[in-house]
Amino acid sequence: MVKKMIALVVFCSFVLLIGCSKEPIEQISEKHIEYLEQNLNLHISEPEGQNYTVYKKIEDNETVKTVLDILLNVPWENAKVLMSRQPDYKIRTVKIDQVVSYEPATYAVWLSPNKDILEVIIEGQSRYGKVAKDDVIKILSILETP
């Protein structure tokens, strides 16, 4: 009986720890988003064999804002997905001001064969979503230009 209680307490503590470890993306305030857009860079990478190579660093605030606005407006679902191939792109947020309180994120992006749908997951967060059709062209123009 005591072993079962200890196991239950450990399990509940673990669930609480995992559930509270990262702030859900929908709960980031507008003010915090503006601050982040000015203190983050984005590294865009693509597959090279089994690894990913950064081919583009986005440092201008306007482009960072455009990409983050699109990603923050994705209708996210809590889901673990298994894709049939590796992502076409990865977008990683990089802090430029070490004082900024922000957990960096990596967005894995899959492009449909017709280039009209972008599916995205946030690595390590079990979050899945599709970019709105209106935003696919915007984000692709950023991802595909060197």
C-alpha positions in Angstrom: 0.0 0.0 0.0 2.8 2.4 0.9 4.6 1.6 -2.3 1.5 2.4 -4.3 1.1 5.8 -2.5 4.7 6.7 -3.1 4.4 5.7 -6.8 1.2 7.8 -7.1 2.9 10.8 -5.5 6.0 10.5 -7.8 3.8 10.1 -10.9 1.6 13.1 -10.0 4.7 15.2 -9.3 6.2 14.2 -12.6 3.0 15.1 -14.5 2.9 18.5 -12.8 6.5 19.1 -13.5 6.2 18.3 -17.2 2.9 20.2 -17.5 4.3 23.4 -16.0 7.8 23.4 -17.5 7.0 25.5 -20.6 4.5 28.4 -21.0 1.9 27.5 -23.6 2.4 29.6 -26.7 -1.2 30.9 -26.6 -0.6 32.5 -23.2 2.3 34.8 -24.2 1.2 38.4 -23.8 1.2 40.9 -26.7 3.7 43.0 -24.8 6.0 40.0 -24.3 5.7 39.1 -28.0 6.8 42.7 -29.0 9.8 42.5 -26.6 10.7 39.0 -28.0 10.5 40.2 -31.6 13.2 42.8 -30.8 15.4 40.3 -28.9 15.2 37.2 -31.0 16.9 36.1 -34.2 15.7 33.1 -36.3 17.9 30.4 -37.7 16.4 28.6 -40.7 17.9 25.2 -41.5 17.2 22.5 -44.0 18.1 18.8 -44.1 21.6 17.8 -45.2 21.7 14.0 -44.9 20.6 13.1 -41.4 21.5 16.5 -39.9 20.2 20.1 -40.4 22.4 22.9 -41.6 21.6 26.6 -41.0 21.4 28.3 -44.3 19.8 31.6 -43.2 19.9 33.8 -40.1 17.0 36.3 -39.8 18.1 39.3 -37.8 15.9 42.1 -38.9 13.0 42.8 -36.5 10.3 43.1 -39.2 11.0 39.6 -40.7 11.2 38.1 -37.2 7.9 39.7 -36.4 6.3 38.4 -39.6 7.4 34.8 -38.9 6.5 34.9 -35.2 3.1 36.4 -35.9 2.4 33.6 -38.3 3.6 30.9 -36.0 1.8 32.3 -32.9 -1.5 32.4 -34.9 -1.3 28.7 -35.9 -4.3 26.9 -34.4 -2.2 24.6 -32.2 -3.4 21.2 -31.0 -1.9 19.1 -28.3 -0.8 16.1 -30.2 2.2 13.8 -30.9 2.5 13.3 -34.6 4.6 10.9 -36.6 5.4 12.2 -40.0 6.6 9.9 -42.8 9.7 12.0 -43.6 11.9 14.5 -41.9 10.9 18.2 -41.9 11.7 20.3 -44.9 12.7 23.2 -42.7 13.4 24.0 -39.0 13.0 27.4 -37.6 14.9 27.9 -34.3 14.4 31.0 -32.1 17.7 32.4 -30.8 17.9 34.9 -28.0 20.2 37.9 -28.7 19.7 39.4 -25.3 20.6 36.9 -22.6 18.5 38.8 -20.0 15.3 38.0 -21.9 13.2 35.3 -20.2 12.3 33.0 -23.0 12.6 29.3 -23.6 14.0 28.9 -27.2 11.7 26.9 -29.5 12.4 24.9 -32.7 9.5 24.7 -35.2 9.8 21.7 -37.6 8.0 22.5 -40.9 6.7 20.1 -43.6 5.7 21.5 -47.0 3.0 19.7 -49.0 3.9 18.5 -52.5 1.7 21.3 -54.0 3.3 23.9 -51.7 -0.1 25.0 -50.4 0.0 23.5 -46.9 2.6 23.9 -44.2 2.3 21.5 -41.2 4.3 22.5 -38.1 5.2 21.0 -34.8 7.0 22.6 -31.9 9.7 20.2 -31.0 9.6 18.9 -27.4 6.1 20.3 -26.8 3.7 17.9 -28.5 2.2 20.8 -30.4 0.9 20.4 -34.0 -0.8 22.8 -36.4 -1.2 23.9 -39.9 -0.3 27.4 -41.1 -3.3 29.4 -42.5 -3.5 29.3 -46.3 -3.1 33.0 -46.5 0.2 32.8 -44.6 1.8 29.9 -46.5 3.0 32.2 -49.3 4.4 34.8 -46.9 6.4 32.3 -44.8 7.6 30.3 -47.9 8.9 33.5 -49.4 11.0 34.0 -46.3 12.1 30.4 -46.0 13.0 29.9 -49.7 15.0 33.1 -50.3 18.7 32.8 -49.3 
